Amino acid sequence: MRDAARHAETIDVVGARTNNLRNVGLSIPKGHVVAFTGVSGSGKTSLAIDTLHNEAQLRYLEGLSPFVRQYITQRNRPKVDRILGLGATLAVDQRRLNRNPRSTVATITGIDGHLGLLYSRLPVIGSDAGTMGGCLSTAHFDRHSPEGSCAGCHGVGGRWQAQEDLIITHPELPLFDGASPWFAKWRSGEHAFVPALAEKRGVDLSRPWRELPGEFRHQVLHGTGDEKIEATVDMPNKNESASWTYTSTQPLRGALAEVERVFGNAGTPSAKQRYLPYMRKVPCDICDGSGYAEVARFVALGGLTYPQLLEVEVRVVRSWAENVAGELSRSRREVGEPLLRDLSRRLGILDRLGLAHLQLSRGVTTLSGGELQRTRLAAQLSTELSGIIFVLDEPGAGLHPADKAHLLDIARDLRAAGNTVLLVEHDPELIARADWVVDMGPGAGRLGGEVLVAGTPDEVARHPASLTGRYLSGNAPRLRRERRPVGDDTDWMELHGLSAHNVNVNRVSLPVGRLTCLTGVSGSGKSSLLGVIAAGAQAVLSGAVADTVRSVTGAAGFNWVAVVDQEPLGRTPRSNPATYSKAFDIIRKLFGGTEEARSRGIGAPWFSFNTAHGGRCESCTGYGRTLVDMHYLPDVWVVCGECEGRRYKPEALEVTYEGMTIDEVLKLTVAEAVERFPRPRQLAETLEALDRVGLGYLQLGQSATELSGGEAQRLKLASTIQRGAASRGGGLVVLDEPVSGLHPSDIQRMVDAFDVLLDSGNTVVVAEHDIPVAASADWVIDLGPGAGPDGGDIVAEGTPDTVAGADTPTAGFFRRYAAGLPLLGE
């Protein structure tokens, strides 16, 4: 009885060995806000999510269906002797961020379901609504359903259409000498017919495009109709120096129709991407771009139709819900009040998480990493459950210090409702306000995996071996960076007429060869402005036109542009740090070059787990895991029974290099690989770049699906550093929230990486909430003054010292940081 009572108050972990955990034993108090901390890769996620949450999920699945049990063997469970006192868990894991292009803020949070019920049940509809006698269902308010989608665009809202101004970008130049990025390269067979048409019409193509006869220009763009043009085409042979020639007679289709034809025939998203610079999405004429059928566009509730409501900010939807609740007739209160009450609670959580500026229709692909993380968090926190263990992975990621107090309030509300909140967190300001702290370490990867100290924040602050404790006590070293001067001799890139989401700015100036930081409260427009800057520079390099910026000057010196975002590296377990960084190409050559491999007549391709008929395990096709269809439950990945997760056939595992098999190399951490592979030089430099950005703890073969957005971003940054070092000319590198998911002690490495890029002659622009990082930049652009429609303006710009003197929320935190004061107050 005494043990049962104790387990009702604690979660007891015995012998946890998942990933890098080293036989961890721990008691976690229930009914508290518990922070799991430690340097990046120390094992806090392995303990909180990969052990506690995953074990709770497996227990739940086993309880649902005996069918599931046959697939959940000990090999697929977290490596732990036992966990006592573990209840149901809900987790928001930043490693599994959904970027489905059809997902929106409304769909992720479940608000679309509430609104569909409200619009289908509350309005009084007559038979003139175009429905069957006025009978409505939630499907009428789902643009992806047959009932709810527009007949013209099938719910898409419009179509991609080729645009003349994107095909002819510089009409002051000749067609084949700068007037058109489309005609600058051989992009389709129709190119050869334009000179034939010019010869037939007596047109001189060396003249500027705008000076050519209007009829000729019209036919180049819109085609010759039924008139056939004869042209002789020389086609180079891919494998030989010779070419072959053919003559064809056919009408000219025209560049506009040709772009749309090749776009439509492109079989993959990456292939379609090649033609998007010449196209613009044009709203559907029938639904005005909403994608909804007539019913959704006709039915109004509280003065707004369903598509109209999705286009306003969350804060406006809250007011709308209050108005609708106040106007309910007595007969409709029984249906409407519960729905509106739950809807208001969900909207309120979005507001408290700093997301009131978002529209419900906002697509997840347009959200920053922090905004997407908090949107998913809002979906989990909207439930009115008690006795649940909430596991929140980096909930403070992407939050401006001004917004973090609300996150703490929500965690305490969950605790007050009888729940336990486990935070995987790096922010010392949030950790200091937890009830209990579990600090992992002492290092990362195989140097971590132990509980350094578990106790109150004050107890952790006093622990001599805890890096986190030093930040909690205020004794940790401050971020160090020598700012580069911005003066009269500095070159500038300027963008004019910028417009995207809530950003509408006349001019933005960025110093070339310097580190610029975009700051501002959550939702002020940082990510949107960052995207405009990248698109503007890319347009200059490609000779195209960006819809979001009118003109760009000072970008001619850039040879390349790199967008280092938090998008996943791959969708399958095959993608990993070794394959993404190209290190695995070199490693496979090393194995293929061994005497043992040569004696067997096998080379480097044989060691690829992406290639059939080689050394990979064909039972799992090189995944190391197999996907089990759980019918009505979510599919489950289980360890391959044939190769036991090693990915390869036994014959491949008999070949060794420096005493290691190919799968043992993939199990090395980056830091270990740096020591084991001092040569060849190209491999050593690749591994050192990964280590430099703080990824020394990652295994080379760790699945990309298990990486957080921040880890994926740092992998991309490592590749960009190598590109910057190898490039003959400077590039522009833009990063959104680059220190997201990093322990304060690891942020120094990231800032040092920025300087490596600058030393190679590149320009770096980051959007960041972290005050120490922003204060270390050479130039700061502060956006605001608020979020959503209240933001999008430049409220201060200059050196950090100049911005600190402004009257903005960020400036106040700059002053607190300079004075050595806690950012969130005492």
VEXLUMLUM-703368 format. One record per residue (C-alpha): residue in one letter; x, y, z. Coordinates in pm, whole numbers, padded with zeros to 5 digits, always signed. Example, Ala and Ser with C-alpha at 12.3 -4.5 7.8 and 13.67 -1.06 7.14 Angstrom:
<atoms>
A+01230-00450+00780 S+01367-00106+00714 
</atoms>
This chain:
<atoms>
M+00000+00000+00000 R+00287+00234+00082 D+00443+00175-00264 A+00108+00234-00436 A+00066+00561-00249 R+00418+00668-00346 H+00363+00589-00716 A+00044+00796-00705 E+00268+01093-00622 T+00574+01016-00837 I+00681+00865-01168 D+00964+00625-01090 V+01208+00538-01369 V+01442+00243-01319 G+01731+00155-01553 A+01656+00381-01853 R+01902+00318-02139 T+01720+00469-02440 N+01959+00633-02689 N+02244+00776-02482 L+02085+00731-02135 R+02315+00545-01899 N+02101+00331-01669 V+01909+00631-01538 G+01706+00595-01221 L+01484+00884-01118 S+01170+00984-00926 I+00966+01265-01085 P+00703+01440-00871 K+00351+01443-01016 G+00131+01750-01008 H+00429+01978-01070 V+00589+02172-01354 V+00911+01977-01413 A+01184+02109-01644 F+01425+01867-01815 T+01743+02055-01894 G+02101+02003-02003 V+02327+02084-02294 S+02204+01996-02643 G+02224+01618-02681 S+02257+01547-02308 G+01960+01307-02303 K+01669+01516-02179 T+01453+01442-02485 S+01558+01077-02469 L+01424+01060-02114 A+01112+01278-02135 I+00984+01183-02482 D+01164+00875-02614 T+01129+00691-02283 L+00838+00827-02077 H+00602+00939-02355 N+00678+00651-02594 E+00626+00391-02319 A+00295+00553-02225 Q+00184+00546-02590 L+00275+00178-02629 R+00084+00088-02315 Y-00215+00273-02454 L-00196+00089-02788 E-00161-00248-02617 G-00469-00176-02413 L-00668-00089-02725 S-00607-00393-02939 P-00457-00742-02901 F-00372-00711-03272 V-00110-00447-03185 R+00069-00661-02928 Q+00218-00898-03184 Y+00422-00608-03329 I+00532-00442-03005 T+00821-00660-02892 Q+01086-00569-02637 R+01305-00461-02927 N+01059-00182-03013 R+01007-00051-02661 P+01214+00218-02492 K+01514+00060-02322 V+01414+00078-01956 D+01379-00182-01680 R+01052-00043-01550 I+00849+00274-01509 L+00608+00295-01218 G+00334+00553-01170 L+00323+00643-01540 G-00017+00763-01664 A-00156+00890-01994 T+00061+01143-02178 L+00007+01411-02439 A+00320+01534-02613 V+00420+01813-02849 D+00747+01693-02999 Q+00930+01949-03212 R+01095+01669-03409 R+00761+01586-03572 L+00633+01915-03704 N+00361+01868-03965 R+00431+02076-04278 N+00142+01941-04486 P+00060+02223-04731 R-00312+02162-04673 S-00278+02219-04298 T-00374+02554-04150 V-00394+02709-03804 A-00764+02612-03800 T-00705+02246-03891 I-00410+02191-03654 T-00596+02332-03354 G-00930+02165-03434 I-01099+02503-03455 D-01222+02423-03806 G-01439+02145-03662 H-01600+02380-03410 L-01667+02643-03673 G-01812+02385-03912 L-02059+02276-03644 L-02151+02635-03561 Y-02211+02733-03923 S-02406+02417-04003 R-02634+02427-03695 L-02693+02786-03587 P-02795+02988-03897 V-03157+02984-04013 I-03131+02894-04381 G-03401+02911-04643 S-03429+02694-04952 D-03267+02970-05161 A-02929+02886-05009 G-02865+02638-05282 T-02885+02341-05044 M-03135+02060-05015 G-03411+02245-04835 G-03159+02429-04620 C-03008+02115-04460 L-02643+02182-04384 S-02358+01961-04262 T-02000+02030-04159 A-01891+01900-04503 H-02037+02215-04660 F-01768+02411-04474 D-01474+02189-04574 R-01321+02300-04903 H-01156+01960-04945 S-01489+01775-04944 P-01716+01727-05249 E-01993+01928-05080 G-01773+02215-04971 S-01531+02264-05259 C-01572+02519-05534 A-01681+02362-05863 G-01437+02579-06054 C-01110+02517-05868 H-01200+02209-05660 G-01101+02378-05336 V-00758+02498-05445 G-00864+02864-05460 G-00704+02936-05795 R-00446+02810-06037 W-00086+02879-06128 Q-00079+03092-06439 A+00219+03213-06641 Q+00273+03588-06628 E+00420+03814-06893 D+00609+04032-06644 L+00778+03724-06495 I+00883+03591-06837 I+00997+03929-06971 T+01170+04090-06674 H+01396+04342-06852 P+01219+04468-07167 E+01496+04722-07222 L+01729+04433-07325 P+01722+04194-07625 L+01511+03880-07581 F+01801+03632-07576 D+02046+03870-07404 G+01890+03952-07070 A+01527+04044-07136 S+01393+03705-07026 P+01516+03442-06777 W+01285+03195-06956 F+01462+03243-07291 A+01807+03277-07129 K+01832+02895-07110 W+01702+02617-07329 R+01392+02529-07125 S+01175+02376-07398 G+01188+02275-07762 E+00983+02579-07863 H+01279+02812-07811 A+01418+02720-08152 F+01103+02842-08327 V+01138+03203-08205 P+01439+03285-08431 A+01252+03115-08719 L+00949+03335-08649 A+01172+03644-08631 E+01331+03558-08967 K+00989+03504-09123 R+00863+03840-08987 G+01187+04025-09065 V+01247+04108-08698 D+01597+04186-08560 L+01630+03997-08227 S+01939+04198-08132 R+01717+04499-08063 P+01562+04556-07716 W+01243+04360-07659 R+01028+04669-07608 E+01132+04804-07951 L+01022+04493-08141 P+00691+04503-08335 G+00388+04453-08113 E+00244+04169-08324 F+00572+03976-08302 R+00591+04022-07926 H+00231+03905-07892 Q+00301+03590-08096 V+00615+03506-07895 L+00406+03517-07579 H+00065+03397-07699 G+00148+03185-08004 T+00077+03195-08378 G-00260+03021-08367 D-00298+02789-08667 E-00001+02937-08856 K+00284+02687-08872 I+00650+02783-08838 E+00932+02571-08980 A+01249+02550-08772 T+01570+02347-08779 V+01682+02239-08434 D+02033+02131-08330 M+02020+01907-08022 P+02343+01820-07836 N+02403+01452-07759 K+02437+01406-07382 N+02712+01144-07404 E+02908+01266-07705 S+03050+01585-07846 A+02838+01545-08160 S+02484+01676-08203 W+02185+01575-08408 T+01963+01796-08620 Y+01595+01776-08704 T+01347+01999-08886 S+00994+02051-08761 T+00692+02247-08877 Q+00429+02340-08621 P+00237+02638-08480 L+00416+02836-08209 R+00237+02770-07880 G+00370+03084-07712 A+00580+03125-07398 L+00282+03169-07163 A+00114+02847-07274 E+00448+02665-07293 V+00536+02749-06932 E+00199+02617-06816 R+00240+02304-07029 V+00580+02204-06890 F+00464+02295-06538 G+00163+02066-06579 N+00379+01783-06714 A+00637+01809-06435 G+00606+01490-06234 T+00752+01596-05899 P+00725+01901-05671 S+01095+01976-05725 A+01046+01967-06102 K+00746+02200-06079 Q+00955+02436-05865 R+01171+02501-06172 Y+00883+02679-06346 L+00720+02864-06056 P+00941+03177-06103 Y+00747+03242-06425 M+00403+03191-06272 R+00169+03355-06026 K-00129+03204-05847 V-00442+03367-05987 P-00759+03357-05773 C-01049+03148-05900 D-01316+03362-06072 I-01601+03165-05917 C-01503+03163-05548 D-01271+03469-05546 G-00985+03249-05429 S-01151+03106-05118 G-01186+02754-05256 Y-01535+02717-05103 A-01863+02626-05271 E-02165+02857-05282 V-02311+02748-04947 A-02007+02847-04741 R-01987+03177-04928 F-02359+03245-04874 V-02429+03145-04513 A-02340+03416-04258 L-02314+03395-03882 G-02240+03698-03667 G-02213+03908-03981 L-01938+03698-04145 T-01938+03406-04386 Y-01716+03108-04311 P-01441+03205-04563 Q-01447+03563-04433 L-01403+03447-04073 L-01099+03236-04165 E-00925+03542-04309 V-00936+03755-03992 E-00693+03735-03699 V-00750+03513-03398 R-00811+03820-03180 V-01098+03922-03410 V-01244+03572-03407 R-01253+03591-03024 S-01463+03907-03041 W-01684+03748-03307 A-01748+03444-03082 E-01849+03671-02793 N-02092+03860-03016 V-02247+03540-03151 A-02288+03405-02797 G-02469+03722-02694 E-02707+03706-02989 L-02815+03341-02954 S-03189+03283-02936 R-03321+03070-02651 S-03384+02773-02884 R-03022+02774-03008 R-02837+02820-02679 E-02834+02449-02601 V-02641+02383-02921 G-02439+02702-02949 E-02318+02776-02596 P-02108+02458-02542 L-01949+02496-02886 L-01876+02865-02839 R-01740+02809-02490 D-01492+02548-02612 L-01405+02759-02915 S-01334+03062-02696 R-01105+02854-02475 R-00902+02737-02776 L-00879+03090-02915 G-00774+03218-02574 I-00485+02971-02558 L-00366+03081-02902 D-00377+03441-02777 R-00181+03359-02459 L+00082+03178-02666 G+00146+03491-02871 L-00048+03377-03179 A-00341+03621-03176 H-00198+03784-03489 L-00244+03473-03706 Q-00537+03417-03940 L-00713+03083-03904 S-00653+03024-04278 R-00277+03075-04241 G-00096+02774-04393 V+00163+02593-04182 T+00424+02631-04457 T+00417+03009-04397 L+00467+02985-04018 S+00801+03021-03847 G+00930+02718-03657 G+00829+02875-03326 E+00481+02966-03448 L+00418+02613-03575 Q+00544+02463-03249 R+00311+02682-03041 T+00015+02618-03273 R+00055+02244-03214 L+00100+02317-02844 A-00230+02508-02840 A-00407+02204-02987 Q-00288+01986-02698 L-00350+02242-02425 S-00706+02305-02537 T-00828+01985-02377 E-01005+01999-02040 L-00844+01687-01896 S-00710+01613-01550 G-00449+01365-01439 I-00262+01388-01772 I+00115+01411-01813 F+00184+01687-02066 V+00527+01654-02232 L+00619+01980-02403 D+00937+01992-02613 E+01089+02343-02620 P+00760+02533-02573 G+00953+02859-02541 A+01114+02821-02885 G+01048+03124-03103 L+00893+03330-02823 H+00999+03687-02762 P+01079+03747-02393 A+00770+03970-02375 D+00551+03666-02451 K+00709+03405-02223 A+00518+03496-01908 H+00197+03372-02073 L+00355+03033-02136 L+00436+02999-01767 D+00080+03093-01676 I-00057+02817-01904 A+00176+02557-01752 R+00061+02659-01405 D-00305+02642-01513 L-00248+02283-01629 R-00087+02204-01295 A-00378+02362-01107 A-00619+02139-01303 G-00446+01832-01161 N-00199+01760-01441 T+00177+01710-01453 V+00377+01923-01696 L+00716+01803-01822 L+00905+02076-02008 V+01209+01993-02221 E+01357+02341-02203 H+01680+02539-02242 D+01566+02888-02141 P+01706+02969-01794 E+01425+03221-01735 L+01160+02948-01777 I+01361+02681-01595 A+01402+02909-01294 R+01024+02926-01256 A+00961+02548-01270 D+00876+02356-00953 W+01136+02086-01015 V+01435+02051-01246 V+01601+01739-01388 D+01943+01840-01523 M+02105+01593-01763 G+02471+01570-01859 P+02749+01622-01805 G+02810+01649-02180 A+02640+01558-02507 G+02593+01227-02686 R+02793+00951-02521 L+02937+01203-02278 G+02589+01266-02141 G+02296+01049-02043 E+02322+01090-01666 V+02112+01283-01416 L+02353+01544-01277 V+02104+01680-01028 A+01729+01667-00969 G+01569+01916-00737 T+01437+02269-00709 P+01583+02540-00935 D+01778+02674-00637 E+01932+02331-00574 V+02033+02300-00938 A+02180+02651-00931 R+02409+02546-00645 H+02534+02226-00810 P+02903+02274-00900 A+02903+02045-01209 S+02585+02179-01372 L+02623+02413-01668 T+02252+02488-01644 G+02304+02573-01278 R+02560+02837-01371 Y+02302+03010-01592 L+02038+02983-01320 S+02273+03140-01065 G+02385+03417-01301 N+02748+03299-01296 A+02766+03174-01656 P+02984+03349-01914 R+02806+03597-02141 L+02792+03552-02516 R+03110+03682-02677 R+03135+03836-03022 E+03340+04122-03160 R+03103+04334-03365 R+03212+04440-03711 P+03181+04814-03772 V+02911+04955-03998 G+03036+05283-04141 D+03074+05503-04446 D+03282+05240-04628 T+03019+04967-04583 D+02832+04843-04890 W+02455+04808-04864 M+02183+04594-05014 E+01853+04780-05038 L+01506+04645-05102 H+01218+04875-05195 G+00843+04821-05183 L+00831+04513-04960 S+00499+04342-04894 A+00421+04000-04739 H+00160+03907-04478 N+00165+04197-04228 V+00490+04349-04357 N+00446+04657-04574 V+00771+04854-04577 N+00901+05110-04827 R+01270+05037-04778 V+01499+04793-04596 S+01877+04843-04588 L+02119+04561-04501 P+02496+04605-04458 V+02689+04369-04686 G+02948+04148-04517 R+02787+04195-04175 L+02557+04006-03936 T+02209+04161-03933 C+01942+04051-03685 L+01568+04104-03735 T+01398+04139-03397 G+01055+04218-03260 V+00775+04059-03058 S+00624+03730-03177 G+00419+03796-03489 S+00577+04132-03568 G+00680+04016-03918 K+01038+03892-03876 S+00996+03563-04063 S+00791+03732-04336 L+01054+04002-04387 L+01329+03739-04389 G+01146+03555-04666 V+01109+03874-04869 I+01482+03948-04837 A+01573+03598-04957 A+01321+03608-05244 G+01441+03952-05353 A+01806+03847-05366 Q+01722+03520-05544 A+01520+03711-05803 V+01817+03937-05876 L+02045+03636-05931 S+01798+03457-06158 G+01687+03768-06345 A+01329+03706-06233 V+01077+03926-06051 A+00968+03867-05691 D+00605+03947-05617 T+00689+04058-05263 V+00946+04327-05347 R+00937+04606-05608 S+01313+04649-05661 V+01649+04544-05518 T+01983+04727-05538 G+02325+04630-05409 A+02275+04254-05450 A+02482+04220-05767 G+02783+04112-05561 F+02607+03801-05434 N+02683+03481-05625 W+02438+03264-05432 V+02162+03274-05172 A+02107+03009-04901 V+01785+02984-04701 V+01873+02789-04386 D+01529+02704-04249 Q+01384+02441-04014 E+01212+02234-04281 P+01269+01857-04242 L+01561+01707-04431 G+01363+01407-04549 R+01040+01218-04503 T+01185+00868-04464 P+01418+00700-04209 R+01678+00660-04486 S+01773+01028-04478 N+02029+01109-04206 P+02315+01351-04126 A+02568+01136-04313 T+02366+01126-04636 Y+02256+01491-04621 S+02609+01623-04565 K+02748+01395-04840 A+02985+01244-04583 F+02834+00903-04654 D+02940+00924-05020 I+03301+00942-04906 I+03254+00674-04638 R+03108+00431-04893 K+03407+00491-05121 L+03637+00407-04830 F+03457+00076-04775 G+03443+00005-05148 G+03818+00063-05170 T+03913-00193-04905 E+04098-00506-05014 E+03812-00720-04883 A+03557-00534-05096 R+03774-00555-05408 S+03824-00928-05358 R+03445-00967-05354 G+03407-00754-05665 I+03196-00488-05495 G+03236-00110-05492 A+03099+00197-05316 P+02741+00173-05458 W+02705-00170-05300 F+02716-00009-04953 S+02425+00226-05020 F+02103+00143-04837 N+01913+00340-05101 T+02013+00107-05387 A+01847-00226-05460 H+02048-00539-05545 G+02339-00430-05327 G+02435-00486-04969 R+02125-00344-04807 C+01873-00560-04625 E+01594-00619-04875 S+01346-00718-04604 C+01331-00352-04486 T+01485-00205-04806 G+01757-00038-04601 Y+01529+00142-04356 G+01629-00071-04057 R+01261-00063-03969 T+00936-00173-04125 L+00605+00011-04131 V+00314-00187-03987 D-00039-00103-04099 M-00247-00077-03779 H-00573-00047-03975 Y-00779+00206-03776 L-00482+00309-03558 P-00180+00513-03669 D+00084+00311-03857 V+00379+00202-03643 W+00747+00166-03734 V+00905-00149-03583 V+01264-00273-03591 C+01334-00503-03887 G+01341-00864-03773 E+01576-00968-04053 C+01867-00728-03998 E+01769-00622-03643 G+01789-00257-03742 R+02138-00275-03895 R+02012-00194-04249 Y+02251-00436-04427 K+02285-00800-04526 P+02536-01017-04331 E+02770-01012-04634 A+02797-00632-04618 L+02867-00642-04248 E+03167-00870-04307 V+03356-00584-04476 T+03539-00354-04235 Y+03730-00026-04257 E+03967+00065-03974 G+03811-00219-03774 M+03453-00093-03815 T+03160-00230-04013 I+02946+00007-04218 D+02661+00006-03963 E+02908+00073-03679 V+03026+00385-03864 L+02665+00504-03888 K+02630+00460-03511 L+02924+00694-03444 T+02840+01041-03318 V+02973+01331-03522 A+03227+01410-03248 E+03349+01049-03246 A+03368+01045-03625 V+03584+01359-03620 E+03840+01165-03414 R+03812+00840-03615 F+03838+01003-03960 P+04121+01259-03967 R+04150+01176-04337 P+04059+01200-04618 R+04058+01577-04590 Q+03717+01630-04752 L+03549+01393-04506 A+03729+01548-04209 E+03623+01899-04313 T+03260+01788-04356 L+03252+01628-04011 E+03425+01928-03850 A+03161+02160-04003 L+02887+01950-03840 D+03069+01958-03508 R+03126+02334-03533 V+02752+02409-03535 G+02689+02206-03219 L+02586+01871-03368 G+02870+01664-03224 Y+02621+01453-03027 L+02419+01335-03332 Q+02480+00987-03472 L+02581+00988-03838 G+02299+00746-03920 Q+02031+00905-03703 S+01707+00920-03900 A+01615+01265-04029 T+01259+01201-03910 E+01394+01203-03552 L+01567+01541-03583 S+01418+01859-03442 G+01365+02160-03664 G+01666+02328-03503 E+01888+02024-03566 A+01779+02010-03930 Q+01858+02379-03959 R+02205+02336-03811 L+02278+02054-04056 K+02188+02290-04339 L+02407+02559-04182 A+02706+02322-04176 S+02660+02256-04549 T+02626+02630-04609 I+02953+02698-04424 Q+03130+02454-04655 R+02966+02612-04956 G+03070+02957-04838 A+03429+02848-04790 A+03445+02685-05135 S+03264+02961-05325 R+03465+03213-05521 G+03217+03488-05447 G+03015+03606-05153 G+02669+03478-05078 L+02366+03581-04874 V+02270+03344-04591 V+01934+03389-04415 L+01837+03194-04103 D+01506+03188-03914 E+01543+03137-03536 P+01885+02969-03565 V+01944+02916-03191 S+01607+02748-03137 G+01658+02431-02933 L+02011+02521-02819 H+02132+02529-02462 P+02277+02873-02374 S+02624+02718-02354 D+02590+02597-02716 I+02472+02931-02858 Q+02832+03054-02860 R+02913+02789-03121 M+02633+02907-03345 V+02741+03271-03326 D+03100+03163-03400 A+02963+02983-03708 F+02811+03311-03827 D+03156+03467-03809 V+03302+03179-04011 L+03054+03265-04286 L+03139+03636-04262 D+03512+03559-04277 S+03449+03385-04612 G+03304+03708-04755 N+02937+03629-04703 T+02647+03830-04558 V+02431+03681-04282 V+02076+03783-04188 V+01894+03613-03900 A+01547+03649-03749 E+01590+03586-03378 H+01421+03642-03041 D+01724+03552-02832 I+01834+03881-02678 P+02206+03794-02631 V+02229+03689-02999 A+02045+04000-03120 A+02261+04224-02901 S+02578+04072-03051 A+02480+04152-03412 D+02644+04424-03619 W+02310+04568-03729 V+01958+04532-03588 I+01621+04588-03756 D+01344+04594-03495 L+00991+04525-03620 G+00664+04612-03452 P+00530+04785-03264 G+00296+04489-03201 A+00191+04164-03370 G-00023+04091-03674 P-00191+04404-03810 D-00026+04603-03529 G+00319+04502-03655 G+00505+04486-03984 D+00677+04826-03953 I+01041+04904-03882 V+01029+05075-03543 A+01405+05098-03488 E+01724+05013-03678 G+02094+05058-03630 T+02366+04912-03414 P+02245+04727-03102 D+02347+05027-02891 T+02137+05256-03109 V+01832+05027-03095 A+01869+04996-02717 G+01788+05366-02692 A+01455+05332-02875 D+01111+05302-02720 T+01024+04943-02823 P+00972+04616-02630 T+01296+04472-02769 A+01491+04786-02676 G+01381+04745-02316 F+01520+04391-02308 F+01844+04513-02470 R+01884+04758-02181 R+01810+04488-01919 Y+02063+04255-02080 A+02331+04527-02093 A+02271+04596-01724 G+02298+04226-01634 L+01935+04206-01514 P+01704+03902-01558 L+01503+03944-01878 L+01171+03837-01724 G+01222+04033-01403 E+01277+03901-01053 
</atoms>
